[in-house]
Amino acid sequence: MNSFEALFWSLGASWQFSVFYPFVVLIFSGFIVVYLLSSKISSTVLRLSLTFLLGLLPAVIYFVFYPIYESDVGNNPRIVLLEQCEAVTTSTFEVITLPNCPYCVESIDAIVQLKKRNPDLDVIYKILSSSNNGGHVAALLKKSKIKSAFVRHNSDLKKITKGSFPTFVFRQKGRSDVFVWNNNTFGSCALDYIEAN
């Protein structure tokens, strides 16, 4: 999340709209500038060039640095029924990680923001480690005051992660199955879903 998205998010916008609003603002403000300047320009070619440059180019440049991913457009979790899973009484959110996985470390910032916005949500990072070595992930979680636990690989975890890390798992209150996203399918739509449930 960049500071432009964080601004809209802090104003109460959903995660998904926080991703899209910067584009709307850039395009809208660009076209306002074009409208104000176009009355002073008589050449149609120059006016069209100005429309493109000031109207669309800022949003295009922003998109190059902060693209919209498929996970920001749609929510596509896998629903997994575990062997030893009963309906939970409270919703919990788990992130299954490896100790020094760079994508796992990268996920912490968004989850810290999720926890700040939803203080009652039970969030825990499960670090797969047979030696109880949490690496960079454990150090950042301790600093961020996010709960963590060491776990060993078992059949349920293999079924959930399918070898992809980090894996995001949402256990919704009253359900015995779990919603699972891998690093490529977890985005603003998934965060909105978790907040809503």
C-alpha positions in Angstrom: 0.0 0.0 0.0 1.5 3.3 -1.0 0.8 6.7 0.7 -1.8 7.7 -1.9 -3.8 4.5 -1.2 -3.3 4.8 2.5 -4.8 8.3 2.4 -8.1 7.0 1.1 -7.9 3.9 3.3 -7.5 6.2 6.4 -10.5 8.2 5.3 -12.6 5.1 5.6 -12.6 3.8 2.1 -12.6 0.0 1.5 -9.4 -1.7 0.6 -10.5 -2.1 -3.0 -11.6 1.5 -3.5 -8.4 2.7 -1.9 -6.6 1.0 -4.9 -8.9 2.6 -7.5 -9.5 6.1 -6.1 -6.0 7.4 -6.9 -6.6 6.6 -10.6 -10.0 8.4 -10.5 -8.4 11.5 -8.8 -5.5 11.6 -11.2 -7.7 11.4 -14.3 -10.3 13.8 -12.9 -7.7 16.4 -11.9 -5.9 16.0 -15.2 -9.0 16.7 -17.2 -9.9 19.7 -15.0 -6.4 21.1 -15.8 -6.9 20.3 -19.5 -10.3 22.0 -19.5 -8.9 25.2 -17.9 -6.0 25.3 -20.3 -7.9 24.3 -23.5 -9.9 27.5 -23.7 -6.6 29.3 -24.3 -5.4 27.0 -27.0 -6.9 27.3 -30.5 -5.1 24.4 -32.2 -7.2 21.1 -32.1 -4.0 18.9 -32.4 -2.4 20.7 -29.6 -5.6 20.5 -27.5 -5.9 16.7 -28.1 -2.2 16.2 -27.2 -2.6 18.2 -24.1 -5.7 16.2 -23.2 -3.7 13.0 -23.5 -0.6 14.3 -21.7 -2.3 16.0 -18.8 -5.5 13.9 -18.6 -4.3 10.4 -18.9 -0.5 10.3 -18.6 -0.4 10.9 -14.8 -2.7 7.9 -14.3 -0.7 5.7 -16.7 2.6 6.6 -15.0 0.9 5.9 -11.6 -0.2 2.5 -13.0 3.3 1.6 -14.0 4.5 2.0 -10.4 1.4 0.8 -8.6 -0.5 -1.6 -10.9 -4.0 -3.0 -10.3 -3.7 -6.8 -9.9 -6.3 -9.4 -10.6 -6.7 -9.8 -6.8 -7.7 -6.2 -6.6 -10.6 -6.7 -9.0 -12.0 -10.0 -7.8 -12.0 -12.3 -4.8 -11.0 -15.8 -5.7 -10.4 -17.9 -2.6 -10.1 -21.7 -2.6 -12.5 -23.2 -0.1 -10.9 -26.1 1.7 -12.6 -28.6 4.0 -10.1 -29.9 6.5 -10.1 -33.4 8.1 -10.2 -32.2 11.7 -12.0 -28.9 11.5 -15.2 -28.0 13.3 -17.2 -24.8 13.0 -15.3 -22.0 14.8 -17.0 -19.7 17.3 -15.0 -16.6 16.3 -13.5 -15.6 13.0 -9.7 -16.0 12.8 -7.2 -15.0 10.2 -3.9 -17.0 9.8 -0.9 -16.4 7.6 1.2 -19.5 7.0 4.8 -18.5 6.3 8.4 -19.7 6.0 11.0 -18.1 8.3 12.9 -16.1 5.7 10.5 -16.0 2.8 10.7 -12.4 1.3 7.0 -12.5 0.2 6.1 -13.5 3.7 8.0 -10.6 5.2 6.4 -8.3 2.6 2.9 -9.4 3.7 3.3 -8.1 7.3 2.7 -4.4 6.5 -0.8 -5.1 5.1 -1.7 -7.5 7.9 -0.6 -4.9 10.5 -3.0 -2.4 8.8 -5.8 -5.0 8.8 -5.3 -5.6 12.5 -5.3 -1.8 13.3 -8.5 -1.4 11.4 -10.1 -4.5 12.9 -8.6 -4.8 16.5 -11.1 -7.6 17.4 -10.0 -9.9 14.6 -7.9 -12.7 15.8 -4.7 -12.7 13.6 -1.9 -15.2 13.9 1.1 -15.9 11.7 2.0 -19.6 11.6 5.7 -20.1 10.9 6.6 -23.5 9.4 9.8 -24.4 11.2 11.0 -27.6 12.7 13.7 -25.8 14.7 11.6 -22.9 16.0 13.7 -20.5 14.1 11.4 -17.7 12.8 14.0 -15.8 10.9 13.1 -12.3 9.5 9.4 -13.0 9.8 9.4 -13.7 13.6 11.5 -10.6 14.2 9.1 -8.3 12.3 6.1 -9.9 13.9 7.5 -9.3 17.4 8.2 -5.7 16.5 4.7 -5.3 15.0 3.0 -7.0 18.0 1.3 -9.6 15.8 0.8 -13.1 17.3 2.9 -15.9 15.9 3.3 -19.6 16.5 5.7 -22.3 15.2 4.1 -25.2 13.4 5.2 -28.3 11.7 4.1 -29.4 8.3 1.1 -31.8 8.5 -1.5 -33.1 6.0 -3.9 -30.2 6.7 -1.2 -27.6 6.1 -0.1 -29.4 2.9 -3.7 -29.3 1.7 -4.0 -25.6 2.6 -0.6 -24.3 1.3 0.0 -26.5 -1.7 3.6 -25.4 -1.4 2.9 -21.7 -1.8 4.0 -19.1 0.7 2.6 -17.0 2.2 -0.8 -18.6 2.4 -3.6 -16.7 3.9 -6.4 -18.6 5.7 -9.7 -17.2 7.0 -11.7 -19.3 9.3 -15.2 -17.6 9.3 -17.4 -17.8 12.4 -19.9 -20.6 12.2 -18.2 -22.4 9.3 -16.2 -25.6 9.3 -14.4 -25.0 6.0 -11.7 -22.4 5.4 -11.1 -19.7 2.8 -7.5 -19.9 1.4 -5.6 -17.4 -0.8 -2.1 -17.8 -2.0 0.2 -14.8 -2.5 -1.1 -14.2 -6.0 -4.8 -14.3 -5.2 -4.7 -12.3 -1.9 -5.4 -8.6 -2.5 -7.7 -5.8 -1.7 -10.9 -7.8 -2.4 -9.8 -10.5 0.0 -9.1 -7.9 2.7 -12.6 -6.4 2.2 -14.1 -9.9 2.5 -12.3 -10.5 5.7 -13.4 -7.2 7.2 -17.0 -7.8 6.2 -17.1 -11.2 7.8 
